[in-house]
Structure formats: C-alpha cells, structure tokens
Amino acid sequence: MSPLPAALAAEPAVMLAQQCVRMVLALPVKNADVPADARLRGLFTHVLGQRNA
C-alpha cells in the first residue's frame, strides 16, 4: 500500500528520493551520545551534488 502512484516514472522517482534525503539530512538532530559524522554527511552531499550537476 504505497502512497506513490504506480505509474511514477524513474526520473521523478529519483528526484523525489533526492529531495527526501535532503530533507532528512537537514533535520536538526542533536544527541550527546552519538558523535556527528561529517564524513557521512559529506558523502551524501557529494553524491547528490554530482547527480544534480
């Protein structure tokens, strides 16, 4: 039971996934028990940036 239409083409689906990742990564999350991993954040930023270029 997906909220996405079955006829969703590949390109709009990829754009939707990229936008979702950007929104999730933009959420302000602070947890003293978990150190921030700038490398992982940078990886996602780099990968998404290359696809949009």
C-alpha positions in Angstrom: 0.0 0.0 0.0 2.2 2.8 -1.3 1.2 6.5 -1.3 3.1 6.8 -4.6 1.3 6.2 -7.9 2.2 3.0 -9.7 2.9 4.9 -12.9 5.6 7.1 -11.4 8.5 7.2 -13.9 12.1 6.7 -12.9 13.3 10.3 -13.2 10.6 11.8 -11.0 11.1 8.9 -8.5 14.8 9.7 -8.3 14.1 13.4 -7.8 11.7 12.5 -5.0 14.2 10.3 -3.3 16.9 13.0 -3.5 14.5 15.6 -2.1 13.6 13.3 0.8 17.3 12.6 1.6 18.0 16.4 1.6 15.1 17.0 4.0 16.2 14.2 6.3 19.8 15.4 6.4 18.6 19.0 7.1 16.8 18.0 10.2 18.4 19.4 13.3 19.4 16.4 15.3 21.5 16.7 18.5 22.3 13.7 20.6 25.2 13.8 23.0 25.6 10.1 22.9 26.2 10.0 19.1 29.1 11.9 17.6 28.5 13.8 14.4 29.9 12.1 11.4 30.9 14.8 9.0 32.3 12.3 6.5 29.0 10.5 6.0 27.2 13.8 5.7 29.7 15.0 3.2 29.3 11.7 1.2 25.6 12.2 0.8 26.1 15.9 -0.1 28.8 14.9 -2.7 26.7 12.1 -4.3 23.6 14.2 -4.5 25.5 17.2 -5.8 27.0 15.1 -8.7 23.7 13.8 -9.8 22.2 17.3 -10.0 25.1 18.7 -12.0 
